[in-house]
Amino acid sequence: MVNCDARAWRVTFSAVQNLTQTLVVIDSSRLQGIHLGQISDYVAMVGWVDVDVDANLEDAPSILRLFTAPPSNPPEGPTEWDRAFLSALYRTDQRSALQRGQIARTMVDEIAR
């Protein structure tokens, strides 16, 4: 197999993995106090992004913390942080090895506005 898109550049990947389908499994025993809208927003977010749902987001105000936030204060839906993340993710080149840094800078710029 020949990769016709390969480049002689050190900060890009010559192949990028794309998601075409997502399967989300939710443990119903963890749904206490969570409404359908929150679940839908969470599923949409993890479906759009290849995200490690076990990653430590610390105190990031994100729907991705729906199952890790204190039970008395779960996010109601997608937050400004989530919108900035998705916007930055889809505006960066997936082939770039610098993508994470670019996403972080773009998010800071968007949230600071």
Phi and psi in degrees as GROMACS dihedral restraints (atoms count N, CA, C in turn):
[ dihedral_restraints ]
;  ai    aj    ak    al  type     phi  dphi    fc
    3     4     5     6     1  -113.2    20    10
    4     5     6     7     1   131.3    20    10
    6     7     8     9     1   -93.2    20    10
    7     8     9    10     1   103.3    20    10
    9    10    11    12     1   -77.2    20    10
   10    11    12    13     1   -12.0    20    10
   12    13    14    15     1   -96.4    20    10
   13    14    15    16     1     1.5    20    10
   15    16    17    18     1   -62.7    20    10
   16    17    18    19     1   140.5    20    10
   18    19    20    21     1  -124.7    20    10
   19    20    21    22     1   150.0    20    10
   21    22    23    24     1   -88.8    20    10
   22    23    24    25     1    66.2    20    10
   24    25    26    27     1  -138.6    20    10
   25    26    27    28     1   132.9    20    10
   27    28    29    30     1   -81.1    20    10
   28    29    30    31     1   -16.4    20    10
   30    31    32    33     1  -106.4    20    10
   31    32    33    34     1    18.5    20    10
   33    34    35    36     1  -129.1    20    10
   34    35    36    37     1   152.3    20    10
   36    37    38    39     1   -92.7    20    10
   37    38    39    40     1   140.8    20    10
   39    40    41    42     1   -84.3    20    10
   40    41    42    43     1   -11.9    20    10
   42    43    44    45     1  -138.4    20    10
   43    44    45    46     1   141.2    20    10
   45    46    47    48     1  -128.5    20    10
   46    47    48    49     1   135.2    20    10
   48    49    50    51     1   -85.7    20    10
   49    50    51    52     1   131.4    20    10
   51    52    53    54     1  -114.7    20    10
   52    53    54    55     1   141.8    20    10
   54    55    56    57     1   -87.0    20    10
   55    56    57    58     1   133.4    20    10
   57    58    59    60     1  -116.0    20    10
   58    59    60    61     1   -21.8    20    10
   60    61    62    63     1  -145.3    20    10
   61    62    63    64     1   151.0    20    10
   63    64    65    66     1  -135.2    20    10
   64    65    66    67     1   136.9    20    10
   66    67    68    69     1  -118.0    20    10
   67    68    69    70     1   120.0    20    10
   69    70    71    72     1  -113.3    20    10
   70    71    72    73     1   124.8    20    10
   72    73    74    75     1  -113.1    20    10
   73    74    75    76     1   126.7    20    10
   75    76    77    78     1  -119.2    20    10
   76    77    78    79     1   129.7    20    10
   78    79    80    81     1   -74.9    20    10
   79    80    81    82     1   111.6    20    10
   81    82    83    84     1   -62.2    20    10
   82    83    84    85     1   -20.6    20    10
   84    85    86    87     1   -71.6    20    10
   85    86    87    88     1   -12.5    20    10
   87    88    89    90     1   -99.7    20    10
   88    89    90    91     1    11.2    20    10
   90    91    92    93     1   -95.3    20    10
   91    92    93    94     1     6.4    20    10
   93    94    95    96     1   -60.1    20    10
   94    95    96    97     1   124.9    20    10
   96    97    98    99     1    79.1    20    10
   97    98    99   100     1     7.2    20    10
   99   100   101   102     1  -112.2    20    10
  100   101   102   103     1   131.2    20    10
  102   103   104   105     1   -97.2    20    10
  103   104   105   106     1   166.8    20    10
  105   106   107   108     1   -57.8    20    10
  106   107   108   109     1   -37.8    20    10
  108   109   110   111     1   -61.5    20    10
  109   110   111   112     1   -41.4    20    10
  111   112   113   114     1   -64.7    20    10
  112   113   114   115     1   -43.4    20    10
  114   115   116   117     1   -62.1    20    10
  115   116   117   118     1   -44.2    20    10
  117   118   119   120     1   -60.6    20    10
  118   119   120   121     1   -43.9    20    10
  120   121   122   123     1   -64.8    20    10
  121   122   123   124     1   -40.5    20    10
  123   124   125   126     1   -63.1    20    10
  124   125   126   127     1   -48.2    20    10
  126   127   128   129     1   -61.9    20    10
  127   128   129   130     1   -40.7    20    10
  129   130   131   132     1   -61.8    20    10
  130   131   132   133     1   -43.8    20    10
  132   133   134   135     1   -64.8    20    10
  133   134   135   136     1   -47.4    20    10
  135   136   137   138     1   -72.4    20    10
  136   137   138   139     1   -21.1    20    10
  138   139   140   141     1   -77.4    20    10
  139   140   141   142     1   -32.1    20    10
  141   142   143   144     1   -81.4    20    10
  142   143   144   145     1   -24.0    20    10
  144   145   146   147     1  -126.2    20    10
  145   146   147   148     1   135.8    20    10
  147   148   149   150     1   -78.8    20    10
  148   149   150   151     1    85.5    20    10
  150   151   152   153     1  -112.5    20    10
  151   152   153   154     1   146.0    20    10
  153   154   155   156     1   -83.3    20    10
  154   155   156   157     1   103.3    20    10
  156   157   158   159     1   -67.4    20    10
  157   158   159   160     1   -13.1    20    10
  159   160   161   162     1   -96.3    20    10
  160   161   162   163     1     3.1    20    10
  162   163   164   165     1   -64.2    20    10
  163   164   165   166     1   147.3    20    10
  165   166   167   168     1   -82.7    20    10
  166   167   168   169     1   104.2    20    10
  168   169   170   171     1   -90.5    20    10
  169   170   171   172     1     4.5    20    10
  171   172   173   174     1    49.1    20    10
  172   173   174   175     1  -114.6    20    10
  174   175   176   177     1  -112.4    20    10
  175   176   177   178     1    23.9    20    10
  177   178   179   180     1   -58.6    20    10
  178   179   180   181     1   130.2    20    10
  180   181   182   183     1   -77.7    20    10
  181   182   183   184     1    87.0    20    10
  183   184   185   186     1  -139.1    20    10
  184   185   186   187     1   147.4    20    10
  186   187   188   189     1   -63.6    20    10
  187   188   189   190     1   -20.0    20    10
  189   190   191   192     1   -65.7    20    10
  190   191   192   193     1   -13.9    20    10
  192   193   194   195     1   -94.5    20    10
  193   194   195   196     1    13.0    20    10
  195   196   197   198     1   -52.3    20    10
  196   197   198   199     1   -39.4    20    10
  198   199   200   201     1   -99.6    20    10
  199   200   201   202     1     0.4    20    10
  201   202   203   204     1  -118.7    20    10
  202   203   204   205     1   -14.8    20    10
  204   205   206   207     1   -69.3    20    10
  205   206   207   208     1   158.0    20    10
  207   208   209   210     1   -54.6    20    10
  208   209   210   211     1   136.9    20    10
  210   211   212   213     1   -56.1    20    10
  211   212   213   214     1   -25.9    20    10
  213   214   215   216     1   -82.1    20    10
  214   215   216   217     1    -8.6    20    10
  216   217   218   219     1  -139.7    20    10
  217   218   219   220     1    50.8    20    10
  219   220   221   222     1   -73.4    20    10
  220   221   222   223     1   149.8    20    10
  222   223   224   225     1   -61.5    20    10
  223   224   225   226     1   141.4    20    10
  225   226   227   228     1   -77.8    20    10
  226   227   228   229     1   -23.3    20    10
  228   229   230   231     1  -178.5    20    10
  229   230   231   232     1  -167.0    20    10
  231   232   233   234     1   -60.5    20    10
  232   233   234   235     1   138.1    20    10
  234   235   236   237     1  -104.1    20    10
  235   236   237   238     1   175.7    20    10
  237   238   239   240     1   -58.1    20    10
  238   239   240   241     1   -38.1    20    10
  240   241   242   243     1   -60.7    20    10
  241   242   243   244     1   -45.4    20    10
  243   244   245   246     1   -62.4    20    10
  244   245   246   247     1   -45.2    20    10
  246   247   248   249     1   -64.1    20    10
  247   248   249   250     1   -41.2    20    10
  249   250   251   252     1   -65.1    20    10
  250   251   252   253     1   -39.7    20    10
  252   253   254   255     1   -62.6    20    10
  253   254   255   256     1   -49.7    20    10
  255   256   257   258     1   -62.5    20    10
  256   257   258   259     1   -43.0    20    10
  258   259   260   261     1   -60.6    20    10
  259   260   261   262     1   -46.8    20    10
  261   262   263   264     1   -66.3    20    10
  262   263   264   265     1   -41.0    20    10
  264   265   266   267     1   -59.8    20    10
  265   266   267   268     1   -46.3    20    10
  267   268   269   270     1   -80.3    20    10
  268   269   270   271     1    -7.1    20    10
  270   271   272   273     1  -102.3    20    10
  271   272   273   274     1     2.0    20    10
  273   274   275   276     1  -108.3    20    10
  274   275   276   277     1   159.0    20    10
  276   277   278   279     1   -81.5    20    10
  277   278   279   280     1   118.4    20    10
  279   280   281   282     1   -63.3    20    10
  280   281   282   283     1   -22.1    20    10
  282   283   284   285     1   -78.7    20    10
  283   284   285   286     1   -15.2    20    10
  285   286   287   288     1   -75.3    20    10
  286   287   288   289     1   130.1    20    10
  288   289   290   291     1   -70.9    20    10
  289   290   291   292     1   -11.6    20    10
  291   292   293   294     1   -98.0    20    10
  292   293   294   295     1    10.4    20    10
  294   295   296   297     1   -56.9    20    10
  295   296   297   298     1   -43.9    20    10
  297   298   299   300     1   -59.2    20    10
  298   299   300   301     1   -45.0    20    10
  300   301   302   303     1   -64.7    20    10
  301   302   303   304     1   -39.2    20    10
  303   304   305   306     1   -64.8    20    10
  304   305   306   307     1   -41.1    20    10
  306   307   308   309     1   -61.8    20    10
  307   308   309   310     1   -47.0    20    10
  309   310   311   312     1   -60.1    20    10
  310   311   312   313     1   -45.7    20    10
  312   313   314   315     1   -63.5    20    10
  313   314   315   316     1   -43.2    20    10
  315   316   317   318     1   -64.2    20    10
  316   317   318   319     1   -40.6    20    10
  318   319   320   321     1   -62.5    20    10
  319   320   321   322     1   -45.5    20    10
  321   322   323   324     1   -59.0    20    10
  322   323   324   325     1   -45.5    20    10
  324   325   326   327     1   -60.3    20    10
  325   326   327   328     1   -45.5    20    10
  327   328   329   330     1   -67.4    20    10
  328   329   330   331     1   -42.7    20    10
  330   331   332   333     1   -71.2    20    10
  331   332   333   334     1   -31.9    20    10
  333   334   335   336     1   -71.7    20    10
  334   335   336   337     1   -19.5    20    10
